[in-house]
């Protein structure tokens, strides 16, 4: 790039070049290292994903126990709490297979109890409908009221 001062007729130029070029050997070495560690990186990613999923399941289970614990049997509540504790203990270690195994056990128990809660809720709703709760009258028109109005002009 060059520039010329028209008043003094002086010209200056500058050349910009890349100074951080990697040699071909450096590029090949970086590619080999990336390929070498790809399997290790993938395994580490799977471990992290498994731990995150297990942590999330522990949170959901504890939330279910605290919010809905009075709606299912003490035996189910105890079994769920034991499964949560077993998964928490597994998360303290490094054995991913044990974590996945405990997670599967807890998830099965969580789904079983959740299914029972939904059945109870749908049964309660059916019972409430059968007990004589009536729907709003059909002539209600969705909460709208008919009214007269007058259009006022802005003359």
C-alpha positions as CSV (number, residue, x, y, z in Angstrom):
1,X,0.0,0.0,0.0
2,X,1.3,3.4,-0.8
3,X,0.4,7.0,-0.2
4,X,1.6,10.2,-1.7
5,X,1.4,13.7,-0.1
6,X,0.4,16.0,-2.9
7,X,1.8,19.1,-1.2
8,X,5.3,17.8,-0.6
9,X,5.4,15.2,-3.3
10,X,6.6,12.6,-0.8
11,X,5.5,9.0,-1.2
12,X,5.5,6.4,1.5
13,X,4.6,2.7,1.1
14,X,4.0,-0.1,3.5
15,X,3.8,-3.8,2.8
16,X,1.8,-6.2,5.0
17,X,2.8,-9.8,5.2
18,X,1.7,-12.7,7.4
19,X,4.4,-13.4,10.0
20,X,2.8,-16.4,11.7
21,X,2.9,-19.0,8.9
22,X,3.1,-22.6,10.1
23,X,5.5,-24.9,8.4
24,X,4.0,-27.9,6.6
25,X,5.5,-30.1,9.3
26,X,3.8,-28.1,12.0
27,X,0.4,-28.4,10.2
28,X,0.8,-32.2,9.8
29,X,1.8,-32.5,13.4
30,X,-1.3,-30.6,14.6
31,X,-3.5,-32.8,12.4
32,X,-2.0,-36.0,13.7
33,X,-2.4,-34.8,17.3
34,X,-6.1,-33.9,16.6
35,X,-6.7,-37.4,15.1
36,X,-4.8,-39.1,18.0
37,X,-6.9,-37.3,20.7
38,X,-10.3,-37.5,18.9
39,X,-11.3,-40.8,20.5
40,X,-10.2,-39.6,23.9
41,X,-12.1,-36.4,23.5
42,X,-15.2,-38.3,22.4
43,X,-15.0,-40.6,25.4
44,X,-14.6,-37.6,27.7
45,X,-17.6,-35.9,26.1
46,X,-19.7,-39.0,26.7
47,X,-18.6,-39.1,30.3
48,X,-19.6,-35.5,30.8
49,X,-22.9,-35.9,29.1
50,X,-23.7,-39.0,31.3
51,X,-22.8,-37.1,34.4
52,X,-25.0,-34.1,33.4
53,X,-27.9,-36.4,32.6
54,X,-27.5,-38.1,36.0
55,X,-27.3,-34.8,37.8
56,X,-30.5,-33.7,36.1
57,X,-32.3,-36.9,37.0
58,X,-31.3,-36.5,40.6
59,X,-32.6,-33.0,40.7
60,X,-36.0,-34.1,39.0
61,X,-36.3,-37.0,41.4
62,X,-35.7,-34.8,44.5
63,X,-38.1,-32.2,43.2
64,X,-40.8,-35.0,42.7
65,X,-40.2,-36.2,46.3
66,X,-40.4,-32.8,47.8
67,X,-43.5,-31.6,45.8
68,X,-45.5,-34.8,45.3
69,X,-44.1,-37.1,48.0
70,X,-47.3,-37.1,49.9
71,X,-49.2,-38.4,46.9
72,X,-47.5,-41.8,46.6
73,X,-46.9,-44.7,49.0
74,X,-44.1,-44.5,51.6
75,X,-42.6,-47.7,50.1
76,X,-42.3,-46.0,46.7
77,X,-41.0,-42.8,48.3
78,X,-38.3,-44.8,50.2
79,X,-37.3,-46.8,47.1
80,X,-37.0,-43.6,45.1
81,X,-34.9,-41.9,47.8
82,X,-32.6,-45.0,47.9
83,X,-32.2,-44.9,44.1
84,X,-31.3,-41.2,44.3
85,X,-28.7,-41.8,47.0
86,X,-27.2,-44.7,45.1
87,X,-26.8,-42.5,42.0
88,X,-25.3,-39.7,44.1
89,X,-22.8,-42.1,45.4
90,X,-22.0,-43.3,41.9
91,X,-21.5,-39.7,40.8
92,X,-18.8,-39.3,43.4
93,X,-16.7,-41.9,41.6
94,X,-15.2,-42.2,38.1
95,X,-17.0,-45.4,37.0
96,X,-19.2,-44.3,34.1
97,X,-20.8,-47.7,33.7
98,X,-21.9,-47.7,37.4
99,X,-23.3,-44.2,36.9
100,X,-25.3,-45.3,33.8
101,X,-26.5,-48.4,35.6
102,X,-27.7,-46.4,38.7
103,X,-29.2,-43.8,36.4
104,X,-31.2,-46.5,34.6
105,X,-32.5,-47.8,37.9
106,X,-33.5,-44.4,39.1
107,X,-35.1,-43.5,35.8
108,X,-37.3,-46.7,35.9
109,X,-38.5,-45.9,39.4
110,X,-39.1,-42.3,38.6
111,X,-41.2,-43.2,35.5
112,X,-43.1,-45.8,37.5
113,X,-44.0,-43.3,40.2
114,X,-44.8,-40.5,37.7
115,X,-47.2,-42.9,35.9
116,X,-49.0,-43.7,39.2
117,X,-49.3,-39.9,39.9
118,X,-50.8,-39.3,36.4
119,X,-53.2,-42.2,36.8
120,X,-54.3,-40.8,40.2
121,X,-54.8,-37.3,38.8
122,X,-56.9,-38.6,35.8
123,X,-59.0,-40.8,38.1
124,X,-59.5,-37.8,40.4
125,X,-60.6,-35.7,37.5
126,X,-63.0,-38.4,36.3
127,X,-64.4,-38.7,39.8
128,X,-64.9,-35.0,40.0
129,X,-66.8,-34.9,36.7
130,X,-69.0,-37.8,37.9
131,X,-69.8,-36.0,41.2
132,X,-72.0,-33.5,39.5
133,X,-69.7,-30.6,38.6
134,X,-71.5,-28.9,35.8
135,X,-70.0,-27.2,32.8
136,X,-71.0,-23.5,32.3
137,X,-74.3,-23.0,30.5
138,X,-74.2,-23.2,26.7
139,X,-75.8,-19.8,26.3
140,X,-72.9,-18.1,28.1
141,X,-71.3,-17.2,24.7
142,X,-67.7,-17.5,26.1
143,X,-68.0,-14.6,28.5
144,X,-69.0,-11.9,26.0
145,X,-71.9,-9.5,26.7
146,X,-74.0,-8.0,24.0
147,X,-74.2,-4.2,24.1
148,X,-75.4,-1.2,22.1
149,X,-72.9,1.5,21.0
150,X,-73.0,4.8,19.2
151,X,-70.3,5.9,16.7
152,X,-69.1,9.4,17.5
153,X,-67.4,11.4,14.7
154,X,-64.5,13.8,15.3
155,X,-66.1,16.7,13.4
